[in-house]
Amino acid sequence: MVSAMLAGGAAVPPADARQPPPPPFYHCYIGSFGPRDNPIAVFKRDDEIVNARVGAIIDGCTLRQIHVEWVALVTPAGRDFSVSLEWPPCPRTPTSPAATAHRT
């Protein structure tokens, strides 16, 4: 990895290191259904099931894309991340952070 240098020899951290991590995402993505051109993503959190289309807000994040094996979301600050399909669905609560959320 090549890092840039500031005046005085200090290294500039990579762009990802300067951004705060995405907020906790407590819903599991468990699948999708509906028409290919307007799919519905299905999320689970504890005993709650949420069906959502692109544009929906889940755990404070906006659903951007729905794919068979993953969904893409964006935080209110504009940080993109994705969550992979989980089966069987994992139990998540605010006290047990999302262990398998893939953040980019």
Number of C-alpha atoms within 10 A of each C-alpha: 4 5 10 11 11 9 6 6 8 10 11 12 11 12 7 10 9 9 10 9 14 18 15 15 21 23 26 26 25 20 22 22 13 10 8 11 6 11 18 19 24 19 21 20 18 13 7 8 14 14 14 17 18 17 12 14 16 16 11 14 23 19 22 17 16 24 15 14 13 18 20 20 26 19 18 13 11 11 17 18 19 18 20 18 21 17 10 8 16 18 15 18 13 11 7 10 15 18 11 13 19 12 13 12
